[in-house]
Structure formats: structure tokens, C-alpha cells
Amino acid sequence: MLESEQRLNAKGQPLPAWAPPLILVLALIWLVYRLFSNNPFLFTHHLHLPIHEAGHMVFLPFGEFMHFLGGSAFQVMFPAFFTGSFILRRDFFAAAITLLWIGDSLIDVSFYVADAYRQELPLIGGEHDWAVLLGMLDMTHHADFLGGLTWWAGALTMLSGFVMALLIANHQAGWVKIKA
């Protein structure tokens, strides 16, 4: 690994060599568990929920449609801010890992979108965002399709993030030489 590519912790010290492989193993467990669980209330849902609710307040000044969309939009945008920050700092491994967070957030939103027609998910109060949004667009009957599309977008984002993190870590550590 080149000295300029060394992974540094918050104090500017090099990360131990075992840190990226450990992060990758944990990321793989998270990825597999998320993709093969049909549970809309994984532990990460409880991390996304306050961000989602804050999004409604952030987007409140932009009208009713954006107020309802704002929860889900902010839930996905919030981790994207971290991705952008890591890219600006040229920490591409961390940026790739945050793609798993974005993908997980999209999958979390997908259950909400798909539920717009049936409205069976328990809410913490108020109206069902996606029932209102899709109702405004006269698309409530497409809720399952749109939820599935959102799920796949999240799954592909998570998979892409993991593969990029793996390739970046391999490049930095030189575990396996890949010939072009």
C-alpha cells in the first residue's frame, strides 16, 4: 500500500491492518441479512425512523407534496451526505461502505411505498406518506410495483457499495493481485 493510501482514524493515525477486513465481514453480514430478510422492521429501521421524521420538518416549507415526500427523501439523502463528505476527503472505502447505508435506507422505504395501497404497516401517527403521495399522483394501484422497484434500487446500491469497498480494500492492502 502506498503511504498516501494509508487508512487513517479520526486522530490521523493509521488504522490497524485488521480494520478493513473486519468492516467488510460486518458489511457482508448486514448485506446478506438485509437482502434475505423480508422483515420491514430490522434493527436499522429504528435508525432510519428519526431521520425520516426529521425530513418531514426539513421539507415542510416546500408545500404539501414535498412535506410528505420529505421523510423518505431525507432518509435516503442523509447517508448520501456522508458519502459525499468521504468522497471529498478521498476516503473511497468509507464512501463505498456508506452506499450500504443508502441501499438499506432505500429498502426500508420500499416497504413503506409498497404498503401505500393496503396501509397495513403500523405508523407512529399521522397519514401514510406514500398513500397520500401516490394518491395525489393517482398511482396508488402501482404501490407494489414501485415498492419492488425501490427495493431493487436499494439492493443494487448495497451490492455495489460492498463490491466497491472490497475492491478498494484489496487495492490498498494488496490481498489479491488482479490483472487487467
MODELLER restraints for C-alpha pairs under 7 A, 6 or more apart:
rsr = mdl.restraints
at = mdl.atoms
rsr.add(forms.Gaussian(group=physical.xy_distance, feature=features.Distance(at['CA:1:A'], at['CA:172:A']), mean=5.10, stdev=0.5))
rsr.add(forms.Gaussian(group=physical.xy_distance, feature=features.Distance(at['CA:1:A'], at['CA:173:A']), mean=5.66, stdev=0.5))
rsr.add(forms.Gaussian(group=physical.xy_distance, feature=features.Distance(at['CA:1:A'], at['CA:174:A']), mean=6.88, stdev=0.5))
rsr.add(forms.Gaussian(group=physical.xy_distance, feature=features.Distance(at['CA:5:A'], at['CA:172:A']), mean=6.59, stdev=0.5))
rsr.add(forms.Gaussian(group=physical.xy_distance, feature=features.Distance(at['CA:6:A'], at['CA:14:A']), mean=6.32, stdev=0.5))
rsr.add(forms.Gaussian(group=physical.xy_distance, feature=features.Distance(at['CA:7:A'], at['CA:14:A']), mean=5.54, stdev=0.5))
rsr.add(forms.Gaussian(group=physical.xy_distance, feature=features.Distance(at['CA:7:A'], at['CA:15:A']), mean=5.50, stdev=0.5))
rsr.add(forms.Gaussian(group=physical.xy_distance, feature=features.Distance(at['CA:8:A'], at['CA:14:A']), mean=4.25, stdev=0.5))
rsr.add(forms.Gaussian(group=physical.xy_distance, feature=features.Distance(at['CA:8:A'], at['CA:15:A']), mean=5.25, stdev=0.5))
rsr.add(forms.Gaussian(group=physical.xy_distance, feature=features.Distance(at['CA:9:A'], at['CA:15:A']), mean=5.73, stdev=0.5))
rsr.add(forms.Gaussian(group=physical.xy_distance, feature=features.Distance(at['CA:20:A'], at['CA:169:A']), mean=6.57, stdev=0.5))
rsr.add(forms.Gaussian(group=physical.xy_distance, feature=features.Distance(at['CA:24:A'], at['CA:166:A']), mean=6.93, stdev=0.5))
rsr.add(forms.Gaussian(group=physical.xy_distance, feature=features.Distance(at['CA:31:A'], at['CA:158:A']), mean=6.69, stdev=0.5))
rsr.add(forms.Gaussian(group=physical.xy_distance, feature=features.Distance(at['CA:35:A'], at['CA:155:A']), mean=6.66, stdev=0.5))
rsr.add(forms.Gaussian(group=physical.xy_distance, feature=features.Distance(at['CA:40:A'], at['CA:108:A']), mean=6.35, stdev=0.5))
rsr.add(forms.Gaussian(group=physical.xy_distance, feature=features.Distance(at['CA:40:A'], at['CA:111:A']), mean=6.05, stdev=0.5))
rsr.add(forms.Gaussian(group=physical.xy_distance, feature=features.Distance(at['CA:45:A'], at['CA:108:A']), mean=6.51, stdev=0.5))
rsr.add(forms.Gaussian(group=physical.xy_distance, feature=features.Distance(at['CA:48:A'], at['CA:75:A']), mean=6.28, stdev=0.5))
rsr.add(forms.Gaussian(group=physical.xy_distance, feature=features.Distance(at['CA:48:A'], at['CA:105:A']), mean=6.79, stdev=0.5))
rsr.add(forms.Gaussian(group=physical.xy_distance, feature=features.Distance(at['CA:51:A'], at['CA:74:A']), mean=6.88, stdev=0.5))
rsr.add(forms.Gaussian(group=physical.xy_distance, feature=features.Distance(at['CA:51:A'], at['CA:75:A']), mean=5.45, stdev=0.5))
rsr.add(forms.Gaussian(group=physical.xy_distance, feature=features.Distance(at['CA:52:A'], at['CA:71:A']), mean=4.21, stdev=0.5))
rsr.add(forms.Gaussian(group=physical.xy_distance, feature=features.Distance(at['CA:52:A'], at['CA:72:A']), mean=5.71, stdev=0.5))
rsr.add(forms.Gaussian(group=physical.xy_distance, feature=features.Distance(at['CA:52:A'], at['CA:74:A']), mean=6.12, stdev=0.5))
rsr.add(forms.Gaussian(group=physical.xy_distance, feature=features.Distance(at['CA:52:A'], at['CA:75:A']), mean=4.74, stdev=0.5))
rsr.add(forms.Gaussian(group=physical.xy_distance, feature=features.Distance(at['CA:53:A'], at['CA:71:A']), mean=5.52, stdev=0.5))
rsr.add(forms.Gaussian(group=physical.xy_distance, feature=features.Distance(at['CA:54:A'], at['CA:71:A']), mean=6.79, stdev=0.5))
rsr.add(forms.Gaussian(group=physical.xy_distance, feature=features.Distance(at['CA:55:A'], at['CA:70:A']), mean=4.92, stdev=0.5))
rsr.add(forms.Gaussian(group=physical.xy_distance, feature=features.Distance(at['CA:55:A'], at['CA:71:A']), mean=4.21, stdev=0.5))
rsr.add(forms.Gaussian(group=physical.xy_distance, feature=features.Distance(at['CA:55:A'], at['CA:74:A']), mean=4.81, stdev=0.5))
rsr.add(forms.Gaussian(group=physical.xy_distance, feature=features.Distance(at['CA:55:A'], at['CA:75:A']), mean=6.84, stdev=0.5))
rsr.add(forms.Gaussian(group=physical.xy_distance, feature=features.Distance(at['CA:56:A'], at['CA:67:A']), mean=5.21, stdev=0.5))
rsr.add(forms.Gaussian(group=physical.xy_distance, feature=features.Distance(at['CA:56:A'], at['CA:68:A']), mean=6.51, stdev=0.5))
rsr.add(forms.Gaussian(group=physical.xy_distance, feature=features.Distance(at['CA:56:A'], at['CA:70:A']), mean=4.93, stdev=0.5))
rsr.add(forms.Gaussian(group=physical.xy_distance, feature=features.Distance(at['CA:56:A'], at['CA:71:A']), mean=4.72, stdev=0.5))
rsr.add(forms.Gaussian(group=physical.xy_distance, feature=features.Distance(at['CA:59:A'], at['CA:66:A']), mean=5.85, stdev=0.5))
rsr.add(forms.Gaussian(group=physical.xy_distance, feature=features.Distance(at['CA:59:A'], at['CA:67:A']), mean=4.99, stdev=0.5))
rsr.add(forms.Gaussian(group=physical.xy_distance, feature=features.Distance(at['CA:59:A'], at['CA:70:A']), mean=5.20, stdev=0.5))
rsr.add(forms.Gaussian(group=physical.xy_distance, feature=features.Distance(at['CA:60:A'], at['CA:66:A']), mean=6.99, stdev=0.5))
rsr.add(forms.Gaussian(group=physical.xy_distance, feature=features.Distance(at['CA:60:A'], at['CA:67:A']), mean=4.67, stdev=0.5))
rsr.add(forms.Gaussian(group=physical.xy_distance, feature=features.Distance(at['CA:65:A'], at['CA:133:A']), mean=6.66, stdev=0.5))
rsr.add(forms.Gaussian(group=physical.xy_distance, feature=features.Distance(at['CA:68:A'], at['CA:129:A']), mean=5.18, stdev=0.5))
rsr.add(forms.Gaussian(group=physical.xy_distance, feature=features.Distance(at['CA:68:A'], at['CA:133:A']), mean=6.72, stdev=0.5))
rsr.add(forms.Gaussian(group=physical.xy_distance, feature=features.Distance(at['CA:69:A'], at['CA:129:A']), mean=6.92, stdev=0.5))
rsr.add(forms.Gaussian(group=physical.xy_distance, feature=features.Distance(at['CA:72:A'], at['CA:109:A']), mean=6.31, stdev=0.5))
rsr.add(forms.Gaussian(group=physical.xy_distance, feature=features.Distance(at['CA:75:A'], at['CA:105:A']), mean=6.52, stdev=0.5))
rsr.add(forms.Gaussian(group=physical.xy_distance, feature=features.Distance(at['CA:76:A'], at['CA:102:A']), mean=5.70, stdev=0.5))
rsr.add(forms.Gaussian(group=physical.xy_distance, feature=features.Distance(at['CA:76:A'], at['CA:105:A']), mean=5.72, stdev=0.5))
rsr.add(forms.Gaussian(group=physical.xy_distance, feature=features.Distance(at['CA:76:A'], at['CA:106:A']), mean=6.41, stdev=0.5))
rsr.add(forms.Gaussian(group=physical.xy_distance, feature=features.Distance(at['CA:79:A'], at['CA:98:A']), mean=6.54, stdev=0.5))
rsr.add(forms.Gaussian(group=physical.xy_distance, feature=features.Distance(at['CA:79:A'], at['CA:101:A']), mean=6.36, stdev=0.5))
rsr.add(forms.Gaussian(group=physical.xy_distance, feature=features.Distance(at['CA:79:A'], at['CA:102:A']), mean=5.74, stdev=0.5))
rsr.add(forms.Gaussian(group=physical.xy_distance, feature=features.Distance(at['CA:80:A'], at['CA:102:A']), mean=6.54, stdev=0.5))
rsr.add(forms.Gaussian(group=physical.xy_distance, feature=features.Distance(at['CA:82:A'], at['CA:98:A']), mean=6.98, stdev=0.5))
rsr.add(forms.Gaussian(group=physical.xy_distance, feature=features.Distance(at['CA:83:A'], at['CA:95:A']), mean=4.58, stdev=0.5))
rsr.add(forms.Gaussian(group=physical.xy_distance, feature=features.Distance(at['CA:83:A'], at['CA:98:A']), mean=5.70, stdev=0.5))
rsr.add(forms.Gaussian(group=physical.xy_distance, feature=features.Distance(at['CA:86:A'], at['CA:92:A']), mean=6.54, stdev=0.5))
rsr.add(forms.Gaussian(group=physical.xy_distance, feature=features.Distance(at['CA:86:A'], at['CA:94:A']), mean=6.29, stdev=0.5))
rsr.add(forms.Gaussian(group=physical.xy_distance, feature=features.Distance(at['CA:86:A'], at['CA:95:A']), mean=5.18, stdev=0.5))
rsr.add(forms.Gaussian(group=physical.xy_distance, feature=features.Distance(at['CA:87:A'], at['CA:95:A']), mean=6.01, stdev=0.5))
rsr.add(forms.Gaussian(group=physical.xy_distance, feature=features.Distance(at['CA:93:A'], at['CA:165:A']), mean=5.12, stdev=0.5))
rsr.add(forms.Gaussian(group=physical.xy_distance, feature=features.Distance(at['CA:93:A'], at['CA:168:A']), mean=5.93, stdev=0.5))
rsr.add(forms.Gaussian(group=physical.xy_distance, feature=features.Distance(at['CA:93:A'], at['CA:169:A']), mean=6.74, stdev=0.5))
rsr.add(forms.Gaussian(group=physical.xy_distance, feature=features.Distance(at['CA:96:A'], at['CA:161:A']), mean=4.62, stdev=0.5))
rsr.add(forms.Gaussian(group=physical.xy_distance, feature=features.Distance(at['CA:96:A'], at['CA:162:A']), mean=6.75, stdev=0.5))
rsr.add(forms.Gaussian(group=physical.xy_distance, feature=features.Distance(at['CA:96:A'], at['CA:164:A']), mean=5.86, stdev=0.5))
rsr.add(forms.Gaussian(group=physical.xy_distance, feature=features.Distance(at['CA:96:A'], at['CA:165:A']), mean=5.14, stdev=0.5))
rsr.add(forms.Gaussian(group=physical.xy_distance, feature=features.Distance(at['CA:97:A'], at['CA:161:A']), mean=5.79, stdev=0.5))
rsr.add(forms.Gaussian(group=physical.xy_distance, feature=features.Distance(at['CA:97:A'], at['CA:162:A']), mean=6.55, stdev=0.5))
rsr.add(forms.Gaussian(group=physical.xy_distance, feature=features.Distance(at['CA:97:A'], at['CA:165:A']), mean=6.17, stdev=0.5))
rsr.add(forms.Gaussian(group=physical.xy_distance, feature=features.Distance(at['CA:99:A'], at['CA:157:A']), mean=6.14, stdev=0.5))
rsr.add(forms.Gaussian(group=physical.xy_distance, feature=features.Distance(at['CA:99:A'], at['CA:158:A']), mean=5.91, stdev=0.5))
rsr.add(forms.Gaussian(group=physical.xy_distance, feature=features.Distance(at['CA:99:A'], at['CA:161:A']), mean=4.83, stdev=0.5))
rsr.add(forms.Gaussian(group=physical.xy_distance, feature=features.Distance(at['CA:100:A'], at['CA:157:A']), mean=6.62, stdev=0.5))
rsr.add(forms.Gaussian(group=physical.xy_distance, feature=features.Distance(at['CA:100:A'], at['CA:158:A']), mean=4.23, stdev=0.5))
rsr.add(forms.Gaussian(group=physical.xy_distance, feature=features.Distance(at['CA:100:A'], at['CA:161:A']), mean=5.61, stdev=0.5))
rsr.add(forms.Gaussian(group=physical.xy_distance, feature=features.Distance(at['CA:100:A'], at['CA:162:A']), mean=6.88, stdev=0.5))
rsr.add(forms.Gaussian(group=physical.xy_distance, feature=features.Distance(at['CA:103:A'], at['CA:154:A']), mean=3.83, stdev=0.5))
rsr.add(forms.Gaussian(group=physical.xy_distance, feature=features.Distance(at['CA:103:A'], at['CA:155:A']), mean=5.98, stdev=0.5))
rsr.add(forms.Gaussian(group=physical.xy_distance, feature=features.Distance(at['CA:103:A'], at['CA:157:A']), mean=4.85, stdev=0.5))
rsr.add(forms.Gaussian(group=physical.xy_distance, feature=features.Distance(at['CA:103:A'], at['CA:158:A']), mean=4.73, stdev=0.5))
rsr.add(forms.Gaussian(group=physical.xy_distance, feature=features.Distance(at['CA:104:A'], at['CA:154:A']), mean=6.06, stdev=0.5))
rsr.add(forms.Gaussian(group=physical.xy_distance, feature=features.Distance(at['CA:104:A'], at['CA:158:A']), mean=6.81, stdev=0.5))
rsr.add(forms.Gaussian(group=physical.xy_distance, feature=features.Distance(at['CA:106:A'], at['CA:150:A']), mean=6.20, stdev=0.5))
rsr.add(forms.Gaussian(group=physical.xy_distance, feature=features.Distance(at['CA:106:A'], at['CA:151:A']), mean=6.45, stdev=0.5))
rsr.add(forms.Gaussian(group=physical.xy_distance, feature=features.Distance(at['CA:106:A'], at['CA:154:A']), mean=4.69, stdev=0.5))
rsr.add(forms.Gaussian(group=physical.xy_distance, feature=features.Distance(at['CA:107:A'], at['CA:150:A']), mean=6.56, stdev=0.5))
rsr.add(forms.Gaussian(group=physical.xy_distance, feature=features.Distance(at['CA:107:A'], at['CA:151:A']), mean=4.68, stdev=0.5))
rsr.add(forms.Gaussian(group=physical.xy_distance, feature=features.Distance(at['CA:107:A'], at['CA:154:A']), mean=5.06, stdev=0.5))
rsr.add(forms.Gaussian(group=physical.xy_distance, feature=features.Distance(at['CA:107:A'], at['CA:155:A']), mean=6.98, stdev=0.5))
rsr.add(forms.Gaussian(group=physical.xy_distance, feature=features.Distance(at['CA:110:A'], at['CA:147:A']), mean=4.42, stdev=0.5))
rsr.add(forms.Gaussian(group=physical.xy_distance, feature=features.Distance(at['CA:110:A'], at['CA:148:A']), mean=6.62, stdev=0.5))
rsr.add(forms.Gaussian(group=physical.xy_distance, feature=features.Distance(at['CA:110:A'], at['CA:150:A']), mean=5.07, stdev=0.5))
rsr.add(forms.Gaussian(group=physical.xy_distance, feature=features.Distance(at['CA:110:A'], at['CA:151:A']), mean=5.14, stdev=0.5))
rsr.add(forms.Gaussian(group=physical.xy_distance, feature=features.Distance(at['CA:111:A'], at['CA:147:A']), mean=6.21, stdev=0.5))
rsr.add(forms.Gaussian(group=physical.xy_distance, feature=features.Distance(at['CA:112:A'], at['CA:130:A']), mean=6.83, stdev=0.5))
rsr.add(forms.Gaussian(group=physical.xy_distance, feature=features.Distance(at['CA:113:A'], at['CA:130:A']), mean=5.49, stdev=0.5))
rsr.add(forms.Gaussian(group=physical.xy_distance, feature=features.Distance(at['CA:113:A'], at['CA:143:A']), mean=5.93, stdev=0.5))
rsr.add(forms.Gaussian(group=physical.xy_distance, feature=features.Distance(at['CA:113:A'], at['CA:146:A']), mean=6.72, stdev=0.5))
rsr.add(forms.Gaussian(group=physical.xy_distance, feature=features.Distance(at['CA:113:A'], at['CA:147:A']), mean=4.85, stdev=0.5))
rsr.add(forms.Gaussian(group=physical.xy_distance, feature=features.Distance(at['CA:114:A'], at['CA:143:A']), mean=4.67, stdev=0.5))
rsr.add(forms.Gaussian(group=physical.xy_distance, feature=features.Distance(at['CA:114:A'], at['CA:144:A']), mean=4.38, stdev=0.5))
rsr.add(forms.Gaussian(group=physical.xy_distance, feature=features.Distance(at['CA:114:A'], at['CA:146:A']), mean=6.62, stdev=0.5))
rsr.add(forms.Gaussian(group=physical.xy_distance, feature=features.Distance(at['CA:114:A'], at['CA:147:A']), mean=4.19, stdev=0.5))
rsr.add(forms.Gaussian(group=physical.xy_distance, feature=features.Distance(at['CA:115:A'], at['CA:121:A']), mean=6.80, stdev=0.5))
rsr.add(forms.Gaussian(group=physical.xy_distance, feature=features.Distance(at['CA:115:A'], at['CA:143:A']), mean=6.79, stdev=0.5))
rsr.add(forms.Gaussian(group=physical.xy_distance, feature=features.Distance(at['CA:116:A'], at['CA:130:A']), mean=5.22, stdev=0.5))
rsr.add(forms.Gaussian(group=physical.xy_distance, feature=features.Distance(at['CA:116:A'], at['CA:131:A']), mean=4.24, stdev=0.5))
rsr.add(forms.Gaussian(group=physical.xy_distance, feature=features.Distance(at['CA:116:A'], at['CA:140:A']), mean=6.46, stdev=0.5))
rsr.add(forms.Gaussian(group=physical.xy_distance, feature=features.Distance(at['CA:116:A'], at['CA:143:A']), mean=5.80, stdev=0.5))
rsr.add(forms.Gaussian(group=physical.xy_distance, feature=features.Distance(at['CA:117:A'], at['CA:131:A']), mean=6.41, stdev=0.5))
rsr.add(forms.Gaussian(group=physical.xy_distance, feature=features.Distance(at['CA:117:A'], at['CA:140:A']), mean=5.70, stdev=0.5))
rsr.add(forms.Gaussian(group=physical.xy_distance, feature=features.Distance(at['CA:117:A'], at['CA:141:A']), mean=6.56, stdev=0.5))
rsr.add(forms.Gaussian(group=physical.xy_distance, feature=features.Distance(at['CA:117:A'], at['CA:143:A']), mean=6.15, stdev=0.5))
rsr.add(forms.Gaussian(group=physical.xy_distance, feature=features.Distance(at['CA:131:A'], at['CA:140:A']), mean=6.49, stdev=0.5))
rsr.add(forms.Gaussian(group=physical.xy_distance, feature=features.Distance(at['CA:134:A'], at['CA:140:A']), mean=4.78, stdev=0.5))
rsr.add(forms.Gaussian(group=physical.xy_distance, feature=features.Distance(at['CA:170:A'], at['CA:176:A']), mean=6.48, stdev=0.5))
